[in-house]
Amino acid sequence: MQIKTESGDIEVIPAKFKFTEISSVSGDVQVAEAETMMNIRTTSGNIELFGKVSDDSRITSISGDIMAETSVDDTLEISSGNGHIEFKQIPNKKTKMVDLSTNINSINYKGIVYDHLRIRSNSGNITGRGVMTDKSRAEVSTTSGDISWRTDEDCGLVFSCESMSGDIFHNIRENEKIHKTQSAIKGVLKDGEAELILNTVSGDIKFHKEVK
């Protein structure tokens, strides 16, 4: 199914097709009850997506905000040049890759990392709470934006927090396996099956392990 508009808003409920393609210049897009491979593009319109996406799905906007609460079969890429991204990942063991990126705005993530998660921003801040499953990998990076990341107490992971000129704050106990340098903190929590990388050039990093 294909839908195009210049300035009108688009609402698709439900979106249960093999492939759904939606494009808009300035109109907003809302898709709910999705069960489809999805390709959504806007110039300045905001995007809201709820449901399950499959295969190689892409959600992009030049300056609009993107809010998604989805389950991912295979891969999902969400990008906005100047807009804010809010993403809640619904558990799905078939997820292979989730990629979130923006240039000058912020990203907020919440979910369970099953395989590979990549989050990137140039000057925007990134906040997240990610529960890492065994052998999953999460890469979170900015140039000048701050990073604030929480992980579950029971997660077993190898972690690396690195900032060239910013500060690094954490609540990892001194008796755990950690190594500190002037610009980085690295360590292992529990069995170290997953991998978490937090990296920024000049922003601050806050890494917090939740305690029950």
C-alpha positions in Angstrom: 0.0 0.0 0.0 1.3 3.5 -0.9 0.0 6.8 0.4 1.4 10.3 -0.5 0.4 13.8 0.6 1.8 17.3 0.5 0.3 19.0 3.6 -2.6 16.8 4.7 -2.2 14.5 7.8 -2.3 10.7 7.3 -3.8 8.2 9.7 -3.7 4.5 9.0 -5.5 2.1 11.4 -5.0 -0.8 11.2 -1.9 -1.2 8.9 -1.9 -4.9 8.1 -0.3 -5.2 4.7 2.8 -7.0 3.3 4.4 -3.6 2.6 3.3 0.0 3.6 4.9 3.1 2.1 3.8 6.6 3.3 5.3 9.9 2.3 4.4 13.4 3.4 5.9 16.9 3.1 4.4 18.8 6.0 1.6 16.7 7.1 1.8 14.4 10.2 1.7 10.6 9.9 0.1 8.3 12.4 0.1 4.5 12.0 -1.4 2.1 14.6 -2.0 -1.6 14.9 0.8 -2.1 12.3 1.8 -5.6 11.1 3.8 -4.7 8.0 7.1 -3.9 6.5 7.1 -0.1 6.9 8.7 2.8 5.0 7.6 6.3 6.2 9.2 9.5 5.0 8.3 13.1 5.9 10.0 16.5 5.4 8.6 18.4 8.4 5.7 16.3 9.6 5.8 14.4 12.8 5.5 10.6 12.8 3.8 8.3 15.3 4.0 4.5 14.9 2.5 1.7 17.0 2.5 -2.0 16.4 4.9 -4.5 14.7 7.2 -3.8 11.8 9.0 -6.5 9.8 11.9 -7.0 7.4 14.0 -3.9 6.6 11.7 -1.1 7.8 12.7 2.6 7.7 11.2 5.7 9.4 12.8 9.0 8.4 12.1 12.7 8.7 14.2 15.8 7.9 12.9 18.0 10.8 9.9 16.2 12.3 9.7 14.4 15.6 9.3 10.6 15.6 7.6 8.6 18.3 7.4 4.9 18.0 6.3 2.0 20.3 6.9 -1.1 18.2 8.0 -4.7 18.1 10.6 -5.4 15.4 10.9 -8.5 13.2 14.4 -8.2 11.7 15.6 -4.6 11.4 14.3 -1.0 11.9 16.0 2.2 11.2 14.7 5.5 12.5 16.3 8.8 11.7 15.5 12.5 11.9 17.8 15.4 10.9 16.5 18.0 13.4 13.7 16.2 15.2 13.4 14.4 18.6 13.1 10.6 18.6 11.2 8.7 21.3 11.4 4.9 20.9 10.0 2.1 23.1 11.0 -1.3 21.9 8.3 -4.0 22.6 10.0 -7.4 23.3 10.6 -9.6 20.3 13.3 -12.2 20.1 13.3 -11.9 16.3 14.8 -8.4 16.4 18.2 -8.3 14.7 19.0 -4.5 14.5 17.5 -1.2 15.7 19.3 1.9 14.5 18.2 5.4 15.9 19.9 8.6 14.8 19.4 12.4 14.8 21.6 15.3 14.1 20.9 18.1 16.6 18.0 16.9 18.7 17.6 14.3 21.5 16.8 10.6 21.6 15.1 8.7 24.3 15.1 4.8 24.3 13.5 2.2 26.4 13.4 -1.5 25.8 15.1 -4.9 25.7 18.2 -5.3 23.5 18.0 -8.7 21.8 20.7 -8.5 19.2 22.2 -5.1 18.1 21.1 -1.6 19.1 22.8 1.5 17.7 21.9 5.1 18.8 23.7 8.2 17.5 23.4 11.9 17.8 25.6 14.8 16.9 24.8 17.5 19.4 21.6 16.1 21.0 21.4 14.3 24.3 20.7 10.6 24.6 18.8 9.0 27.5 17.9 5.4 27.7 17.1 2.3 29.8 18.2 -0.9 28.1 17.9 -4.4 29.4 20.6 -6.4 27.8 20.0 -10.0 26.8 22.8 -12.6 26.4 25.3 -11.8 23.6 23.5 -8.5 22.6 25.4 -5.4 21.8 24.4 -1.7 22.3 26.5 1.2 20.9 25.5 4.7 22.0 27.4 7.7 20.8 27.4 11.5 20.5 29.7 14.2 19.5 28.8 17.0 22.0 25.6 15.7 23.5 25.3 14.1 27.0 24.5 10.4 27.5 22.5 9.1 30.4 22.0 5.3 30.4 20.4 2.9 32.9 20.7 -0.9 32.9 19.0 -3.6 34.9 20.8 -4.9 38.0 20.7 -8.5 36.7 22.3 -7.7 33.3 25.6 -9.4 32.7 27.7 -7.2 30.4 31.1 -5.8 29.4 30.8 -2.0 29.4 32.9 0.9 28.2 32.2 4.6 29.0 34.5 7.0 27.2 34.5 10.8 26.9 37.4 12.8 25.6 36.7 16.0 27.5 33.5 15.5 29.4 32.8 14.0 32.8 31.8 10.4 33.6 29.5 9.5 36.5 28.6 6.0 37.5 27.3 4.0 40.5 29.4 0.9 39.9 30.8 -0.4 43.2 34.6 -0.3 43.6 34.7 -4.0 44.4 33.3 -4.9 40.9 35.6 -5.4 37.9 36.2 -1.9 36.7 39.2 -0.1 35.2 39.5 3.7 35.2 41.6 6.0 33.1 41.5 9.8 32.7 38.9 9.6 29.9 37.2 6.2 30.3 35.7 3.6 32.6 35.5 0.0 31.5 34.4 -3.1 33.3 32.5 -6.3 33.6 29.2 -6.9 35.4 28.3 -10.5 36.3 29.0 -13.0 33.4 29.8 -10.3 30.8 27.7 -12.0 28.1 26.4 -8.7 26.5 28.3 -5.6 25.4 27.5 -1.9 26.1 29.5 1.0 24.6 28.8 4.6 25.6 31.0 7.1 23.7 31.1 10.9 23.4 33.7 13.4 22.4 32.8 16.3 24.6 29.6 15.4 26.4 29.1 14.0 29.9 28.2 10.3 30.6 26.0 9.0 33.4 25.9 5.2 33.6 23.6 3.8 36.3 23.0 0.2 37.3 19.6 0.0 38.9 19.5 -1.6 42.3 16.3 -3.4 43.5 
